[in-house]
Amino acid sequence: MSEIPADLRDRLKRHGQDHVLADWNRLPDADRTALLGQLAAVDLDLLRQLYERRNEKFQLPSEDRIAPIPVEPETDDAGLVHLGEEALRAGEVAVLLVAGGQGSRLGFEQPKGMFPIGPVSNKSLFQVHAEKVLALGRRYGRTPPLLVMTSPATDAETMQFFAEHQNFGLPADSVWFFVQGTMPALDLATGRLILEAPGRLFLSPNGHGGTLTALTESGLLDRLRRAGVRHVFYFQVDNPLVKVADPAFLGQHIAARSEASSKVIIKDGPLDKLGNLVLIDGRCSIIEYSDMPEAMARQTDGSGQLRFRAGSPAIHLFDAEFLCRVTQGATRIPYHVARKKVPFWDGSQTVTPATENALKFELFVFDSLPLAERWLAVATTRREEFVPLKNADGPDSPPVVKQAISNLAADWLSAAGVEVPRTPSGDTAVPVEVSPLLALNDEELKRRLPPNLRVTGPLYLRE
């Protein structure tokens, strides 16, 4: 039978958190073991410090400290592309896929990466991304490690899905799974740990920034560095258009000796719901769209363009040594404190609060950007690289995303001289899809197209 270690009991009492043991004598042994595991992972000193910040309010820096960020154009410079290709050939690049979310907003009660999104093939998001990594390995002779960040809610199902599909052709030793961290919630009034059931802490994912800290805490970052990985390409599972570990972007990143490089989408309008890449005190930073004052968002420059027009599609390249620095010790990215409504166990029943009763804590990946001594912002376009799958219908829904995949494939075909039926708006009139295993860009597709190709109906081009 599990017993409470004396040092743990003393530590909980010293921090005023020993209430979590109130049901100990009534718990089955398995539940006792689980509670001890939860408590072993809790940093009570950190929670106390975070609770002391509960009344802090977010305040945007004064406007004179904020400036537009310089954005480099996408490059076709052969020297820079070669630099990126050499990094891929040398095995210096890893691919980090953020895939902890479920598809609830899509009406899909499974990991979002399992959602079928191929407009003709019906491939899942996971397969689309994995095949891009596989194609890079075939092209450059070294398969980049694919690091799949899951969450406690999606981990087992995600690993099973990859196993059932034989890792989509990737070597088993090149696919690494790791789980996003969690944080307990605290009672807003007392600072005490919240229980969701007898002897079970309420835990929630610790934010997308937890991807970076989990990479370190899992030991994967050290393994990567020992294996010679110097650059980590970061992106989110819901964006099927992303150019995974694009050699041109890699080359720009390496040539600039950048510690943190970011792709940039020019915003559609001042209220576009993208984070704003800006300079704050001369450092690369992101201001969330909800935090940007509307008057500032609407500012224009001398050419009539939006002054703050650099939107973030959450595509980044990180230096591995930089990630080591910002995920541990005094230089670790900070937690954000948010007030939330959290159901809780009051000792006899589960209570669903009517008002905010708890503090939750999250890490944001973009908090790493201002910590970079050298950074880079590189332009891309929605048409080529950004169509997030978010909603069951309307904007960012499956029909919109599938149309965007078809449109990009049609653009590649048109560049190769193949006529594609289109609607008056410029969208493809039929679904078109190109397998990453056939081509990763328009030039590669042009070289590999069958002669006299005509598009008269749905078309899936593959090996």
C-alpha positions as CSV (number, residue, x, y, z in Angstrom):
1,M,0.0,0.0,0.0
2,S,1.3,3.5,-0.9
3,E,2.3,5.7,1.9
4,I,2.9,9.5,2.0
5,P,6.6,10.2,2.1
6,A,7.3,12.3,5.2
7,D,9.2,15.0,3.2
8,L,6.2,15.4,0.9
9,R,3.8,15.7,3.8
10,D,6.0,18.4,5.4
11,R,6.4,20.3,2.1
12,L,2.6,20.3,1.5
13,K,2.0,21.5,5.1
14,R,4.6,24.2,4.8
15,H,2.9,25.6,1.7
16,G,-0.6,25.3,3.1
17,Q,-1.5,22.6,0.5
18,D,-2.0,19.5,2.7
19,H,-5.7,19.6,2.0
20,V,-5.0,17.5,-1.1
21,L,-4.4,14.6,1.3
22,A,-7.8,14.8,3.0
23,D,-9.2,11.8,1.2
24,W,-6.1,9.7,1.4
25,N,-7.4,7.0,3.7
26,R,-10.4,6.5,1.4
27,L,-8.5,6.3,-1.8
28,P,-7.7,3.0,-3.6
29,D,-4.0,2.2,-3.7
30,A,-3.8,3.0,-7.5
31,D,-5.3,6.4,-6.9
32,R,-2.8,7.0,-4.1
33,T,0.1,6.2,-6.4
34,A,-1.4,8.5,-9.1
35,L,-1.7,11.4,-6.6
36,L,1.9,10.9,-5.4
37,G,3.0,11.1,-9.0
38,Q,1.1,14.3,-9.6
39,L,2.4,15.9,-6.5
40,A,6.0,14.9,-7.3
41,A,5.8,17.0,-10.5
42,V,4.4,20.1,-8.8
43,D,6.8,23.0,-8.0
44,L,5.1,24.5,-5.0
45,D,7.6,27.4,-4.7
46,L,6.8,28.4,-8.3
47,L,3.1,28.2,-7.7
48,R,3.4,30.4,-4.7
49,Q,5.3,33.0,-6.8
50,L,2.7,32.8,-9.6
51,Y,-0.2,33.2,-7.1
52,E,1.5,36.4,-5.8
53,R,1.2,37.8,-9.3
54,R,-2.6,37.1,-9.5
55,N,-3.5,40.8,-9.6
56,E,-1.0,41.8,-12.3
57,K,-2.7,43.1,-15.4
58,F,-1.2,42.9,-18.9
59,Q,0.0,46.3,-20.0
60,L,1.2,47.0,-23.5
61,P,4.5,49.0,-23.6
62,S,4.1,52.6,-24.5
63,E,3.7,53.2,-28.2
64,D,7.1,54.9,-28.6
65,R,8.7,51.6,-27.7
66,I,6.9,49.6,-30.4
67,A,7.9,49.7,-34.1
68,P,7.2,47.7,-37.3
69,I,9.5,44.7,-37.8
70,P,11.8,44.6,-40.8
71,V,10.7,41.7,-43.0
72,E,13.0,39.9,-45.5
73,P,11.5,38.7,-48.7
74,E,11.4,35.0,-49.5
75,T,14.6,34.1,-51.3
76,D,15.5,32.1,-54.4
77,D,19.2,33.0,-54.0
78,A,21.0,29.8,-55.0
79,G,23.7,30.3,-52.3
80,L,21.2,30.6,-49.5
81,V,19.1,27.6,-50.8
82,H,22.3,25.6,-51.0
83,L,23.1,26.5,-47.4
84,G,19.8,25.1,-46.2
85,E,20.1,22.0,-48.3
86,E,23.6,21.3,-46.9
87,A,22.1,21.5,-43.3
88,L,19.5,19.0,-44.3
89,R,22.1,16.7,-45.9
90,A,24.2,16.9,-42.7
91,G,21.3,15.9,-40.5
92,E,21.4,19.3,-38.7
93,V,17.6,19.9,-38.9
94,A,14.7,18.5,-36.8
95,V,11.0,19.0,-37.4
96,L,8.8,19.8,-34.4
97,L,5.1,19.2,-35.0
98,V,2.8,20.7,-32.4
99,A,-0.1,18.3,-32.2
100,G,-1.6,18.4,-28.7
101,G,-5.1,19.5,-29.6
102,Q,-8.3,17.6,-30.2
103,G,-10.7,18.4,-33.1
104,S,-13.6,19.4,-30.8
105,R,-14.3,22.6,-32.7
106,L,-14.5,20.5,-35.9
107,G,-17.0,18.2,-34.3
108,F,-14.1,15.6,-34.4
109,E,-13.5,14.0,-31.0
110,Q,-10.0,12.7,-31.8
111,P,-6.6,14.3,-32.1
112,K,-6.8,17.0,-34.7
113,G,-3.9,15.6,-36.7
114,M,-6.1,12.5,-37.5
115,F,-8.6,14.7,-39.4
116,P,-8.9,13.7,-43.1
117,I,-8.0,16.8,-45.1
118,G,-6.7,15.7,-48.5
119,P,-9.2,17.1,-51.1
120,V,-8.8,13.9,-53.3
121,S,-6.8,11.5,-51.3
122,N,-8.6,12.1,-47.9
123,K,-5.2,11.9,-46.2
124,S,-5.0,13.0,-42.6
125,L,-3.1,16.1,-41.5
126,F,-0.6,13.8,-39.9
127,Q,0.0,12.0,-43.2
128,V,0.4,15.2,-45.1
129,H,3.1,16.5,-42.7
130,A,4.9,13.1,-42.3
131,E,5.1,12.7,-46.1
132,K,6.8,16.1,-46.4
133,V,9.4,15.0,-43.9
134,L,9.8,11.6,-45.7
135,A,10.2,13.5,-49.0
136,L,13.0,15.7,-47.5
137,G,14.8,12.5,-46.4
138,R,14.6,11.0,-49.9
139,R,15.7,14.2,-51.5
140,Y,18.7,15.0,-49.2
141,G,19.7,11.5,-48.0
142,R,19.0,12.1,-44.3
143,T,15.5,12.0,-42.8
144,P,15.0,14.8,-40.3
145,P,13.8,13.6,-36.9
146,L,10.0,14.3,-36.6
147,L,9.2,15.3,-33.1
148,V,5.5,15.0,-32.4
149,M,4.3,16.9,-29.4
150,T,1.1,15.4,-28.0
151,S,-0.9,16.1,-24.9
152,P,-2.1,13.8,-22.1
153,A,-5.5,13.7,-23.9
154,T,-4.0,12.8,-27.3
155,D,-0.8,10.9,-26.7
156,A,-2.0,7.3,-26.7
157,E,-4.3,7.8,-29.7
158,T,-1.7,9.7,-31.7
159,M,1.0,7.0,-31.1
160,Q,-1.5,4.3,-32.1
161,F,-2.5,6.1,-35.3
162,F,1.2,6.4,-36.4
163,A,1.8,2.8,-35.5
164,E,-1.3,1.6,-37.5
165,H,0.0,3.6,-40.5
166,Q,3.7,2.4,-40.2
167,N,4.7,6.0,-39.4
168,F,3.5,6.9,-43.0
169,G,6.8,5.4,-44.4
170,L,9.1,7.2,-42.0
171,P,11.8,5.1,-40.3
172,A,10.7,4.2,-36.8
173,D,13.8,5.7,-35.2
174,S,13.1,9.1,-36.8
175,V,9.7,9.6,-35.2
176,W,9.8,10.8,-31.6
177,F,6.8,11.5,-29.4
178,F,6.8,13.6,-26.3
179,V,4.0,15.0,-24.1
180,Q,3.2,18.6,-23.4
181,G,3.5,19.6,-19.8
182,T,0.6,20.3,-17.5
183,M,0.1,22.8,-14.6
184,P,-2.3,22.6,-11.7
185,A,-4.9,25.3,-11.1
186,L,-5.0,27.3,-7.9
187,D,-8.1,28.6,-6.1
188,L,-8.3,32.3,-6.8
189,A,-9.3,33.3,-3.2
190,T,-6.9,31.1,-1.3
191,G,-4.1,30.0,-3.6
192,R,-4.8,26.3,-2.7
193,L,-4.4,23.5,-5.2
194,I,-7.8,22.6,-6.9
195,L,-8.9,19.0,-6.9
196,E,-11.1,17.7,-9.7
197,A,-12.0,14.6,-7.8
198,P,-11.0,13.0,-4.5
199,G,-7.2,12.7,-4.5
200,R,-6.8,14.0,-8.0
201,L,-5.4,17.5,-8.9
202,F,-7.0,19.5,-11.6
203,L,-4.4,19.7,-14.3
204,S,-4.5,21.5,-17.7
205,P,-2.0,21.8,-20.6
206,N,0.7,24.5,-19.9
207,G,0.2,26.4,-23.2
208,H,2.0,26.2,-26.6
209,G,5.2,27.4,-25.0
210,G,5.1,24.2,-23.1
211,T,6.1,22.5,-26.3
212,L,9.6,24.0,-25.9
213,T,10.0,23.3,-22.2
214,A,8.7,19.7,-22.7
215,L,11.3,19.2,-25.4
216,T,14.0,19.9,-22.8
217,E,12.3,18.1,-19.9
218,S,11.8,15.0,-21.9
219,G,15.5,14.8,-22.7
220,L,14.8,15.0,-26.5
221,L,16.6,18.3,-26.9
222,D,19.8,16.9,-25.4
223,R,19.5,13.8,-27.6
224,L,19.1,16.0,-30.7
225,R,22.1,18.1,-29.8
226,R,24.3,15.1,-29.3
227,A,23.1,13.8,-32.7
228,G,24.3,17.0,-34.4
229,V,20.9,18.8,-34.7
230,R,21.5,22.5,-34.8
231,H,18.1,23.8,-36.0
232,V,14.5,23.0,-35.0
233,F,11.7,23.8,-37.4
234,Y,8.5,24.5,-35.4
235,F,4.9,24.5,-36.8
236,Q,1.3,23.5,-35.9
237,V,-0.5,20.5,-37.0
238,D,-3.6,22.3,-38.3
239,N,-1.7,24.0,-41.2
240,P,-1.4,21.6,-44.1
241,L,0.3,24.1,-46.5
242,V,3.4,24.7,-44.4
243,K,6.7,24.3,-46.3
244,V,8.3,21.9,-43.8
245,A,12.0,22.7,-43.2
246,D,12.1,24.8,-46.5
247,P,15.7,25.0,-47.6
248,A,15.4,28.6,-48.6
249,F,14.1,29.6,-45.1
250,L,16.8,27.5,-43.5
251,G,19.5,29.1,-45.6
252,Q,18.3,32.6,-44.6
253,H,18.2,31.6,-41.0
254,I,21.7,30.1,-41.0
255,A,23.3,33.0,-43.0
256,A,21.9,35.5,-40.5
257,R,23.1,33.3,-37.6
258,S,19.6,33.8,-36.3
259,E,18.6,32.2,-33.0
260,A,14.8,32.5,-33.7
261,S,13.4,33.0,-37.2
262,S,9.8,33.5,-38.0
263,K,7.6,33.4,-41.2
264,V,5.4,36.4,-41.7
265,I,2.0,36.7,-43.4
266,I,0.9,40.2,-44.5
267,K,-2.3,40.8,-42.7
268,D,-5.6,41.1,-44.7
269,G,-6.7,44.1,-42.7
270,P,-6.1,45.8,-39.4
271,L,-8.3,43.5,-37.4
272,D,-7.0,40.3,-38.9
273,K,-6.8,37.6,-36.2
274,L,-3.1,37.0,-36.4
275,G,-0.5,37.8,-33.8
276,N,1.4,40.9,-34.8
277,L,5.2,40.5,-35.2
278,V,6.7,43.8,-34.1
279,L,9.8,45.3,-32.5
280,I,9.6,46.2,-28.8
281,D,12.7,48.0,-27.6
282,G,14.4,46.8,-30.7
283,R,13.7,43.1,-30.1
284,C,11.5,40.8,-32.1
285,S,8.2,40.3,-30.2
286,I,4.5,39.4,-30.8
287,I,1.5,41.4,-29.7
288,E,-1.6,39.3,-29.8
289,Y,-4.4,40.7,-32.0
290,S,-6.6,40.9,-28.9
291,D,-4.0,43.1,-27.1
292,M,-3.3,45.5,-30.0
293,P,-5.3,48.7,-29.6
294,E,-7.5,49.3,-32.6
295,A,-6.1,52.7,-33.3
296,M,-2.6,51.2,-33.4
297,A,-3.8,48.4,-35.6
298,R,-5.3,50.9,-38.1
299,Q,-2.1,53.0,-38.4
300,T,-0.8,53.3,-42.0
301,D,2.6,54.4,-43.4
302,G,3.4,56.8,-46.1
303,S,2.4,54.4,-48.8
304,G,-1.0,53.8,-47.3
305,Q,-0.2,50.3,-46.1
306,L,-0.8,49.1,-42.6
307,R,2.1,50.1,-40.4
308,F,1.8,46.9,-38.3
309,R,1.1,44.4,-41.1
310,A,3.4,41.5,-40.2
311,G,1.1,38.6,-39.0
312,S,2.4,35.4,-37.5
313,P,1.4,32.0,-38.9
314,A,3.3,30.3,-36.0
315,I,6.0,28.9,-38.3
316,H,9.5,29.3,-36.7
317,L,13.1,28.1,-36.9
318,F,15.0,27.9,-33.6
319,D,18.6,27.4,-32.9
320,A,19.0,24.3,-30.7
321,E,21.4,26.0,-28.3
322,F,18.9,28.9,-28.0
323,L,16.1,26.5,-27.1
324,C,18.3,25.0,-24.4
325,R,18.8,28.5,-22.9
326,V,15.1,29.6,-22.9
327,T,13.7,26.4,-21.5
328,Q,15.5,26.2,-18.2
329,G,17.0,28.2,-15.3
330,A,16.7,31.9,-14.9
331,T,16.4,32.5,-18.7
332,R,13.3,30.2,-19.0
333,I,10.3,31.7,-20.7
334,P,7.8,33.0,-18.1
335,Y,4.3,31.8,-17.2
336,H,1.2,33.9,-17.9
337,V,-1.6,33.9,-15.3
338,A,-5.2,33.7,-16.4
339,R,-8.5,33.8,-14.4
340,K,-10.8,30.9,-15.4
341,K,-13.9,29.0,-14.3
342,V,-12.8,25.6,-13.1
343,P,-15.1,22.8,-11.7
344,F,-13.7,21.6,-8.4
345,W,-14.2,18.9,-5.7
346,D,-15.3,20.6,-2.5
347,G,-14.8,17.5,-0.3
348,S,-18.3,16.0,-0.9
349,Q,-19.3,16.9,-4.5
350,T,-18.1,18.5,-7.8
351,V,-19.1,22.2,-8.0
352,T,-19.4,24.0,-11.2
353,P,-18.7,27.7,-10.5
354,A,-20.8,30.5,-12.0
355,T,-17.9,33.0,-12.0
356,E,-14.1,32.9,-12.3
357,N,-12.7,30.9,-9.3
358,A,-9.3,29.7,-10.4
359,L,-5.9,30.7,-11.8
360,K,-4.5,28.8,-14.7
361,F,-0.9,29.1,-15.9
362,E,0.4,29.0,-19.5
363,L,3.7,29.4,-21.4
364,F,3.6,31.1,-24.8
365,V,6.1,30.1,-27.5
366,F,6.4,33.7,-28.7
367,D,7.8,34.8,-25.3
368,S,11.0,33.2,-26.5
369,L,11.4,35.6,-29.4
370,P,12.5,38.7,-27.4
371,L,15.1,36.5,-25.8
372,A,16.9,36.0,-29.1
373,E,20.0,38.1,-29.6
374,R,19.8,37.6,-33.4
375,W,16.4,37.1,-35.1
376,L,14.9,37.1,-38.6
377,A,11.4,37.6,-40.1
378,V,10.8,36.2,-43.6
379,A,7.7,36.9,-45.8
380,T,5.5,34.2,-47.1
381,T,1.8,34.2,-48.3
382,R,-1.4,32.7,-47.2
383,R,-1.9,31.2,-50.7
384,E,1.4,29.3,-50.4
385,E,1.8,28.5,-46.8
386,F,-1.1,29.3,-44.4
387,V,-4.5,27.9,-44.1
388,P,-5.3,26.7,-40.5
389,L,-8.0,24.2,-39.9
390,K,-10.0,25.5,-37.0
391,N,-13.8,25.4,-37.4
392,A,-16.5,23.0,-38.4
393,D,-18.0,25.5,-40.9
394,G,-17.3,29.1,-42.1
395,P,-13.8,30.5,-42.1
396,D,-10.9,28.0,-41.5
397,S,-13.3,25.1,-42.0
398,P,-12.6,21.8,-44.0
399,P,-14.1,23.0,-47.3
400,V,-12.0,26.2,-47.1
401,V,-8.8,24.3,-46.3
402,K,-9.4,21.7,-49.0
403,Q,-10.0,24.5,-51.5
404,A,-6.7,26.1,-50.5
405,I,-4.8,22.8,-51.0
406,S,-6.4,22.5,-54.4
407,N,-5.6,26.1,-55.3
408,L,-1.9,25.6,-54.5
409,A,-1.7,22.4,-56.5
410,A,-3.4,24.2,-59.4
411,D,-0.9,27.1,-59.2
412,W,2.0,24.6,-59.5
413,L,0.3,23.0,-62.5
414,S,-0.3,26.3,-64.1
415,A,3.4,27.2,-63.6
416,A,4.2,24.0,-65.5
417,G,1.9,25.0,-68.4
418,V,-1.0,22.7,-67.5
419,E,-4.4,24.3,-67.7
420,V,-6.6,23.8,-64.7
421,P,-10.4,24.6,-64.8
422,R,-11.1,27.6,-62.5
423,T,-14.1,29.5,-61.2
424,P,-14.5,33.2,-61.9
425,S,-12.9,33.9,-58.4
426,G,-9.7,32.0,-59.4
427,D,-10.4,28.9,-57.3
428,T,-10.0,25.5,-58.9
429,A,-13.3,24.2,-60.3
430,V,-12.3,20.6,-59.5
431,P,-10.3,19.2,-56.5
432,V,-6.6,18.8,-57.3
433,E,-3.9,17.4,-55.0
434,V,-0.1,16.8,-55.3
435,S,1.5,14.2,-53.0
436,P,4.6,15.5,-51.2
437,L,6.3,12.3,-52.3
438,L,5.9,13.4,-55.9
439,A,6.9,17.1,-55.4
440,L,7.5,19.6,-52.7
441,N,7.3,22.7,-54.9
442,D,6.3,23.8,-58.4
443,E,9.8,23.3,-59.9
444,E,10.0,19.7,-58.8
445,L,6.4,19.0,-60.0
446,K,7.3,20.5,-63.4
447,R,10.2,18.0,-63.8
448,R,8.0,15.0,-62.8
449,L,4.7,15.6,-64.6
450,P,3.6,13.0,-67.2
451,P,3.5,14.4,-70.7
452,N,0.3,15.9,-72.2
453,L,-1.4,16.0,-68.8
454,R,-4.9,17.4,-68.9
455,V,-7.1,18.2,-65.9
456,T,-10.8,17.5,-66.6
457,G,-11.9,16.2,-63.2
458,P,-10.6,15.5,-59.7
459,L,-6.9,14.8,-59.9
460,Y,-4.5,13.3,-57.4
461,L,-0.8,13.4,-58.5
462,R,1.4,10.9,-56.7
463,E,4.5,8.8,-57.2
